């Protein structure tokens, strides 16, 4: 925390060349890199006729995996699905990839 008890938040957009949208978020030592890809073609197993399929992947730079990472990934997917206008892009996929570069306990 800063001197006055406030957390600092910093963001930079368009940091990835191949993504359709991207940003780097930093909050008190925690740094996350996020890329958005799509809408793109989806394989037939995931295809939805009425809306886009939203996929979220989450990775730690340390390679950490487990139930906590899976739970956080599912929470992110549910949140993103609620704000994305998926009905505008039926039979497609919107893919969001997040990588936690540094984790000092701040919850972005």
N, C-alpha and C positions, 0 to 999 in steps of 0.2 A: 504494500500500500504506500501511497505517497504521503507527504508530510501532513496533509490535512485529512487523512483517512479515506481519500477517494482512490479508486482504482483507475489507472491510466488505460486508455483504449486507443489503439492505433490501427488504421486499415489502409491498404493499398490495393487498387483494383487493376485489372488487366495485366497480371504478372505472369501468366502462362500463354505462350504463343499459340498452341494447338487447341486450346479450350475455347468454347463459345463465350464463356465468361469465367472470370477467376478473381480471387482476392487472397491477400495474406492478412490475417488478423493477429494482433498481438495485444495481450492484456497481462500486465505485471509479470513478464517473463515467460508466459505461455504463448506459443506461436503455432498457428494453424494455417495451412495452405489448402485452398478449396478450388476445385475446377468443376465447371458445369459443361456438359457435352450433350447437345441435342436440340431439338428432337432428331433422332436417328432411327434407322431401321431396327426392328426388334425381331428376335427369333420367334418362331411360331408357338413355342411353349409359353412364352411370356406375353404374347400378343393379347391386347384387350380391344374389343371392337368399339367401345364407347369412349375410351380415354387413353392417354399415354401411360405407359408403365414407368414408374419412378423407381430407380435403383440407386442406392447409396452404398458406397464402400468407405470404410474408415481404416486407416493404418497408422500405427505409431512408427516413428523413425527407428525405434529400437527393435521392431518386429514383434512386439508384444501381441499375443492373441489370447482368446479365452472368453468366458461368459460375459465378463464386464464389457469387453469391446463389442461383442455381438449385441448386447443389450443397448449400448449407446448407439450403435449403428441403426438398430430398429427404431429407437426413439427419434433419431434424426430423420429416418425415412418417413415416419408418421407425421412429423412436423412439416417436412418439405411437401409431402403429398397434400397436406391441408391448405397450403398456400399457392401451389403451382396450378395453373389453369390447364389441367391435363385434358379436359374435354375438348380443347381447341386442337388437339393433335392426336386423334385416335390412331390406333395401330402403329404407334411409334414408341420410342423409349427416351426418357430423359435420365441421363446418368450423372450423378454427383459423386465426385471423388474427393475425400478429405484426408489430409495427412497431418498428424500432430507432430510437428518438428521438435518442439520443446514443451515440456509439461512441468510447470511449477505449481500446479494445484489450482490455477484460475479456471473457472468454468466459463468458457466462451459459449 
